[in-house]
Amino acid sequence: MAETAPSPVLIFRKAAWAAAVAVIFLAATMKPFLFVANQRLSPPDILFPAAFVLMLTAVAARQLRLRSDRTFAYLAAYFMAMLISSVFSVDPRTSYLRLGGEIYLLGLAAMMIVQLDNEARLKHAVYAWLAGMALAVSIALISIPLYYLSPDNWLLAHTLYTFGAVPVVNFPRISSTMISASMFCNFLTVGIALLYLARVRSWISRRIFILSLAASVLAALSTISIGIGGIALVIGVCTYLTRSITRPRLAKASLVVGVAAAAVFYFMSFAALRPHATSPFSIDLPVIGNIQPSSRVLVWIASFRTFADDPMTGKGLGQPACAVSFQNTDGSYSMLTDAHNVFLSVAAQSGSLGLAAIIALSFYLWRLGRRSDDPAVKLIWAAFVSAFLYQGTVGAYEEARHLWLLIGILVAASDLSRRTEQSLAHGAGVRPA
């Protein structure tokens, strides 16, 4: 009997996935900034090109198979909207440069969809995310006592964030390794959902889960951001989804409390916490009294006007969504150019085409996770709902690297779950639905 030829070593496939895992880990580190050709880059930006080339090499060597997936059509539509807005931009050069960044973001999602094709790789991806989060949380928790004990410490120069419209208090507002405090909170929102996933899959012990969750919540509170509502929401939803390992009554109560807290934080974003000289109007409400619009309301209004000025293609990719002068709580003034809303930001820059593309992608991802019966997919979906959809209404996170990785992981986990169900159905002699 002839011996079976040994299978070739899948060196490119393994190397490509190792690089992808490293990118996931580094997604927790938007700082320290690296400057290349006068461009400010984050650590994952440096590694991604090599990771993507390795993936293409693995595909060319037939060690990795490209699977057809409906998600690519939605990503292509979103890219085409960005391209068209760049062509008709008020500053095409800047927009074309920004277009390269969009290719990078979509590439992050594609890298996960193509390579995350088995349970072991899902575990690797979750571990890498949690390891990066552990680093960011550790730096945040170290920064809190340093704020009081050693206020001139070099670390605080990199981890503290300005209060802006938030009332100044004797407590550090921390961004840790992320570019802003709200971005750090957004990243932690995703990580908390993945903590629940790791616990459900028994990848981490109950003790590690509890300690990690407590540390992550404390770090999130140190951001002093509206995004804390997303933290409450993801904990409530995830506790409810994992009610098989928790008390049913506790699970239902957590869901109610999480949704209620998220609603409270959301409506808090409408009113200025302190009067400011840059308020163009105020509203008298019964019991509450006179209130002024928050900085978010002002930039929402201005961003919508930008969209209305050019509703088809927008102002141009990478262009400021607005220009709003706002008086901070410390008396200083800031020029706000960020829409503080994913959908308004895309609409202002890329018009109706971009808005339709991001809404279509969001709705597709919502349905993808909502219809799944797989606990892993459900928990990743909870991260998407809390970090992208909920927090995305109070922050412009459409360029957040970690969220595009999350989108790719959600799609890949859904595909993996569906293939597993089909395999089991075939094995049992049942035609899959």
C-alpha positions in Angstrom: 0.0 0.0 0.0 1.4 3.3 -1.1 2.1 5.8 1.7 0.1 9.1 1.8 2.2 12.1 1.0 2.7 14.4 3.9 0.6 17.6 3.8 2.7 20.7 3.1 3.4 22.9 6.1 0.9 25.7 6.2 3.5 28.3 7.0 1.9 31.2 5.3 -1.5 30.5 6.8 -0.1 30.2 10.3 2.1 33.3 9.9 -0.9 35.3 8.5 -3.0 34.4 11.5 -0.3 35.1 14.0 0.1 38.6 12.5 -3.7 39.1 12.6 -3.8 38.1 16.3 -1.0 40.6 16.9 -3.1 43.3 15.2 -6.0 42.5 17.5 -3.8 42.9 20.5 -2.3 46.1 19.3 -5.8 47.6 18.6 -5.8 48.4 22.3 -2.9 50.8 21.8 -3.7 53.9 19.7 -0.9 55.5 21.7 2.0 56.0 21.6 1.8 57.7 18.3 4.3 57.0 15.6 5.1 59.5 12.9 5.9 58.1 9.4 6.2 60.5 6.4 4.5 63.2 8.5 1.6 60.9 9.1 0.5 60.1 12.7 0.1 56.3 13.1 -0.8 53.9 15.9 1.0 50.7 16.6 -1.5 48.4 14.7 -1.2 50.7 11.7 2.4 49.7 11.3 1.8 45.9 11.5 -1.4 45.7 9.4 0.2 46.0 5.9 2.5 43.0 6.7 -0.4 41.1 8.2 -2.5 41.7 5.1 0.2 40.8 2.7 0.8 37.5 4.6 -2.9 36.8 4.2 -2.8 37.4 0.5 0.3 35.2 0.2 -1.6 32.4 2.0 -4.4 32.8 -0.4 -2.1 32.7 -3.4 -0.4 29.6 -2.0 -3.8 28.0 -1.6 -3.3 27.6 2.1 -6.2 29.9 2.8 -9.5 30.0 0.9 -11.5 33.1 0.1 -15.1 32.5 1.0 -18.0 34.3 -0.6 -19.8 36.4 2.0 -22.7 38.8 1.6 -20.8 41.2 4.0 -18.3 42.0 1.3 -21.1 43.6 -0.8 -22.0 45.9 2.0 -18.4 46.8 2.6 -17.9 47.5 -1.1 -21.0 49.7 -1.2 -19.7 51.7 1.8 -16.3 52.1 0.1 -17.9 53.3 -3.1 -19.8 55.9 -1.2 -16.5 57.1 0.3 -14.8 57.1 -3.1 -17.6 59.2 -4.7 -17.5 61.7 -1.8 -13.8 62.0 -2.3 -14.2 62.8 -6.0 -16.7 65.6 -5.3 -14.9 66.8 -2.1 -14.2 70.4 -1.3 -10.6 69.2 -0.8 -10.0 66.1 -3.0 -6.4 65.7 -2.0 -7.2 65.4 1.7 -10.1 63.1 0.9 -8.0 60.8 -1.3 -5.5 60.5 1.5 -8.3 59.6 3.9 -9.6 57.1 1.5 -6.4 55.0 2.1 -7.4 55.0 5.8 -10.9 53.6 4.8 -9.3 50.8 2.8 -7.3 50.0 6.0 -10.4 49.9 8.2 -12.3 47.7 5.7 -9.2 45.5 5.4 -9.3 44.9 9.2 -12.9 43.5 8.9 -12.0 41.5 5.8 -8.9 40.0 7.5 -11.1 38.6 10.3 -13.8 37.3 7.9 -11.3 35.5 5.7 -9.1 34.0 8.4 -11.3 33.4 11.5 -12.6 30.0 10.3 -12.6 27.7 13.3 -13.3 27.7 17.0 -9.6 27.7 17.9 -9.1 30.9 16.0 -12.1 32.5 17.7 -10.5 31.6 21.0 -7.2 33.2 19.8 -9.0 36.4 18.8 -10.8 36.7 22.1 -7.6 36.0 24.1 -5.7 38.7 22.1 -8.5 41.3 22.6 -8.6 40.5 26.4 -4.8 40.7 26.6 -4.8 44.1 25.0 -7.6 45.2 27.3 -5.7 43.9 30.3 -2.8 46.1 29.3 -5.0 49.2 28.8 -6.9 48.6 32.0 -3.7 48.1 34.0 -2.3 51.4 32.8 -5.6 53.2 33.6 -5.7 51.7 37.2 -2.1 52.7 37.8 -2.8 56.2 36.6 -5.5 56.8 39.3 -3.3 56.6 42.4 -0.5 58.3 40.4 -2.8 61.3 39.9 -2.8 61.9 43.7 0.6 60.6 44.7 2.8 61.7 41.8 0.9 64.3 39.7 4.1 65.1 37.7 4.7 61.5 36.7 5.6 61.0 33.0 2.9 58.4 32.5 0.1 60.8 33.3 1.2 63.0 30.4 0.0 60.2 28.1 -3.0 58.8 30.0 -4.9 61.8 31.3 -7.6 63.4 29.1 -9.1 66.9 29.2 -12.4 67.4 30.8 -13.9 69.5 28.0 -17.6 69.9 28.6 -17.4 67.6 31.6 -17.3 69.5 35.0 -13.8 69.5 36.4 -13.6 67.3 39.5 -10.7 66.1 41.7 -10.5 62.8 39.9 -8.5 61.8 36.9 -10.2 61.5 33.5 -8.3 58.8 31.8 -7.9 57.8 28.2 -5.1 55.2 28.9 -3.7 53.8 25.6 -6.6 55.2 23.5 -6.8 58.6 21.8 -9.6 59.9 24.0 -11.5 58.9 27.1 -14.7 58.2 25.2 -12.8 55.9 22.8 -11.3 54.0 25.7 -14.8 53.5 27.1 -15.9 52.3 23.7 -13.1 49.8 23.5 -13.8 48.5 27.1 -17.5 48.0 26.1 -16.4 45.5 23.4 -13.9 43.8 25.8 -16.5 43.3 28.5 -18.8 41.4 26.0 -15.8 39.2 25.1 -15.1 38.6 28.8 -18.6 37.1 29.0 -17.9 35.0 25.9 -14.7 33.7 27.3 -16.5 32.7 30.5 -19.4 31.0 28.7 -16.9 29.0 26.6 -15.0 28.2 29.9 -11.8 29.8 28.4 -11.3 31.7 31.7 -12.2 30.8 35.3 -15.1 32.4 37.2 -12.5 34.2 39.5 -10.6 35.7 36.5 -13.9 36.8 35.0 -15.1 38.6 38.1 -11.8 40.3 38.7 -11.4 41.3 35.1 -15.0 42.6 34.9 -14.6 44.7 38.1 -11.3 46.2 36.9 -12.8 47.0 33.5 -15.8 48.7 35.0 -13.6 50.8 37.3 -11.4 51.8 34.3 -14.6 52.7 32.4 -15.8 54.9 35.2 -12.5 56.8 35.1 -13.3 57.9 31.6 -16.2 60.1 32.9 -17.9 59.9 29.6 -21.4 59.4 28.3 -20.2 56.1 26.9 -20.6 54.6 30.5 -24.2 54.1 29.4 -22.9 51.6 26.9 -21.0 49.8 29.7 -24.2 49.5 31.6 -26.1 48.3 28.5 -23.5 45.6 27.5 -23.3 44.2 31.1 -27.1 44.1 31.3 -27.6 42.4 27.9 -24.7 40.0 28.4 -25.8 39.0 31.8 -29.3 38.3 30.4 -27.8 36.3 27.5 -25.7 34.2 29.8 -28.6 33.5 32.2 -27.8 29.8 32.0 -24.8 30.4 34.2 -26.4 33.1 36.4 -29.5 33.4 38.4 -32.6 34.0 36.1 -34.0 36.7 38.3 -30.6 38.4 38.4 -30.3 38.2 34.6 -33.7 39.9 34.1 -33.0 42.6 36.6 -29.6 43.3 35.1 -31.2 43.7 31.6 -33.7 46.2 33.0 -31.1 48.1 35.0 -28.7 48.1 32.0 -31.3 49.5 29.5 -32.5 52.1 32.0 -29.0 53.3 32.8 -28.2 53.5 29.1 -31.3 55.6 28.5 -30.4 58.0 31.4 -26.9 58.5 30.1 -28.2 59.0 26.6 -30.6 61.8 27.6 -28.0 63.4 29.8 -26.0 64.1 26.6 -28.7 66.5 25.5 -28.3 69.2 28.2 -25.2 71.1 29.2 -24.1 70.3 32.7 -23.1 73.9 33.3 -24.2 77.2 31.7 -21.9 78.3 28.9 -21.6 81.6 27.0 -21.6 79.8 23.6 -25.2 78.6 24.0 -27.3 79.9 21.0 -30.6 79.1 22.8 -32.1 77.7 26.0 -35.2 75.8 27.0 -37.5 76.3 30.0 -38.8 73.0 31.3 -41.3 72.4 34.2 -39.6 71.4 37.5 -36.2 71.2 35.8 -36.0 74.9 34.9 -33.9 76.6 32.3 -31.4 74.3 30.4 -28.9 74.9 27.7 -27.9 72.6 24.8 -24.9 70.4 25.3 -21.9 70.5 23.0 -23.2 67.3 21.4 -26.5 68.9 20.5 -24.7 71.9 19.0 -22.5 69.8 16.8 -25.4 67.5 15.8 -27.3 70.6 14.6 -24.2 72.0 12.7 -23.4 68.6 11.2 -27.0 68.2 9.9 -26.7 71.6 8.3 -23.4 70.4 6.6 -25.3 67.4 5.3 -28.2 69.6 4.1 -25.8 71.9 2.2 -24.7 68.9 0.0 -27.1 66.0 0.7 -26.0 63.7 -2.2 -22.2 63.4 -1.8 -21.5 65.4 1.3 -18.6 67.8 2.1 -16.0 65.2 1.3 -14.4 62.3 3.1 -12.1 63.4 5.9 -13.5 67.0 6.0 -14.7 68.5 9.2 -18.4 67.8 9.8 -18.9 71.1 11.5 -17.2 74.1 13.1 -18.7 74.9 16.5 -17.2 77.2 19.1 -17.9 75.9 22.6 -17.0 77.2 26.1 -15.6 74.4 28.2 -16.5 74.1 31.9 -13.1 75.5 32.9 -13.8 78.7 30.9 -11.6 77.9 27.9 -13.0 77.7 24.3 -12.7 74.8 21.9 -13.5 74.6 18.2 -15.5 71.4 17.7 -15.3 69.7 14.3 -16.4 66.2 15.1 -20.1 65.2 14.7 -20.1 63.1 17.8 -22.4 60.7 16.0 -21.4 57.9 13.5 -24.4 58.4 11.2 -24.3 62.2 11.2 -20.5 62.2 10.6 -20.8 59.9 7.6 -23.8 61.9 6.3 -21.9 65.2 6.6 -18.8 63.9 4.8 -20.3 61.4 2.3 -23.9 62.5 1.9 -26.9 60.3 1.3 -24.8 57.7 -0.4 -22.6 57.2 2.6 -25.5 57.4 5.1 -27.5 54.8 3.2 -24.4 52.5 3.1 -23.6 52.7 6.8 -27.3 52.2 7.7 -27.6 49.2 5.4 -24.4 47.7 6.9 -25.6 48.3 10.4 -29.0 46.8 9.8 -27.4 43.7 8.1 -25.1 43.2 11.1 -28.0 43.7 13.5 -30.0 41.0 11.8 -27.0 38.7 11.6 -26.5 38.6 15.3 -30.2 39.0 16.3 -31.2 35.8 14.4 -28.4 33.6 15.7 -29.0 31.0 18.4 -25.3 30.7 19.1 -24.3 32.2 22.5 -21.0 33.3 21.1 -22.5 35.2 18.2 -25.1 36.7 20.5 -22.5 38.1 22.9 -20.4 39.5 20.0 -23.6 41.0 18.7 -24.2 42.6 22.1 -20.8 44.3 21.8 -21.8 45.6 18.4 -25.1 46.9 19.6 -23.6 48.6 22.7 -20.4 50.0 21.2 -21.3 50.8 17.6 -25.1 51.4 17.6 -25.7 52.9 21.0 -22.4 54.7 21.7 -22.2 55.5 18.0 -25.1 57.9 18.5 -23.1 60.0 21.0 -19.6 59.6 19.4 -18.1 59.4 15.9 -16.5 55.9 16.0 -16.8 55.1 12.3 -13.0 55.2 12.1 -12.3 53.2 15.3 -9.9 50.4 14.4 -11.2 48.0 17.1 -14.9 48.4 15.9 -14.0 47.3 12.3 -12.2 44.3 13.9 -15.3 43.6 15.9 -17.5 43.7 12.7 -15.2 41.2 11.1 -15.2 38.9 14.2 -19.0 39.1 14.3 -19.4 38.1 10.7 -16.8 35.3 11.0 -18.3 33.9 14.2 -21.8 33.9 12.5 -20.4 32.1 9.5 -18.6 29.6 11.7 -21.8 28.9 13.7 -23.8 28.4 10.5 -21.2 26.0 9.0 -21.1 24.0 12.3 -24.9 23.7 12.3 -24.9 22.6 8.7 -22.2 20.0 9.4 -24.2 18.6 12.3 -27.4 18.5 10.3 -25.7 16.6 7.5 -24.0 14.3 10.0 -27.5 13.5 11.4 -29.0 13.0 8.0 -31.1 16.1 8.3 -31.4 18.6 5.5 -30.4 22.1 7.0 -33.0 24.8 6.7 
